[in-house]
Amino acid sequence: MEPSQDGYTVDGVIRAVSDDMISTFYAYLLDEYGPTQHLVDHEQILVHTGGATPGAALRTDGVRKMLGRACHRAHLDMRVLPHSFRHKAAAGLYAASDFNAELVAQEFGWSSPAMVTDVYGKSANRHAMKYLQQAWEATARPPSEPWLAPPRPSEGDS
């Protein structure tokens, strides 16, 4: 990825997303972006939906502020940064791939698998990952669409 002159990231590639991410993105497009779309004269999707500059692209500091307000509304005494989402996804892929650093480096565009093991290898513990996965699933946003809900076992399944 290469930043443009005004600070936006261009030529970025999104390689994988969860069902929950897609659902949230569609809800944003329909409920928030749609009414502002006629004011947008660029290719960015995260935009100001009100205020003095509706339709203007959110910069990184705007996304940080948005996440800060969301944490405050949820009464969370923590700071969430945009990079946290990438970090969680990389850690999840590292564990799910049986700690395959080469695969994670390739998927996230890092030049060296050593970087993956340096950052994530210190805490790579299969036993701990089982509990982390349970915690992530317990704190995930409930599916808002029926097709995102996990399949229910049939009566014959036990």
C-alpha positions, 0 to 999 in steps of 0.5 A: 500500500502506498499513501497518497499525497493527502494522507489517504491509503490507495491501492489497498487490498482487503483479502478476507473478512468475517460475516459479521464485518460484512453485515456491519459494513452493509448496515453502514452503507444502507443506514449512514453512507447512503443518505450522504452519498450524493455529497461524496466526490471521492472513493473513500467509504468512511465519511462524515455523515454530519457536521460541517463537512458531510461527505468528506472522508474520515482521516485516521484521527477521525476513525480513532475519535469515532472508536473512542466515542463508541467505547465511551458509549459502551462504558468501556474504560479502554482505548481501541485503535484501528490497528487493533482490528488488523492485529486481532485478525493476524493473531486469529489467522496465526492460531487458526493456521496452526501457527504458520508464520509464512502463511500469515506474512503472505496474507497480510503483506509482510515481507518476512515470516520472522516478523510474525513470529517476533510479534505473535510467537512469544504468546503462541500457545495452543492451550491459551488460544483455545480460551482466547477463541472462547473469549472472542466468541463470547464478546462478538456482536450477535448476528443481526441477520438470520443467515449469520446465526450459527446453524442449529443442530437438528433433532437427530444430532447430539 
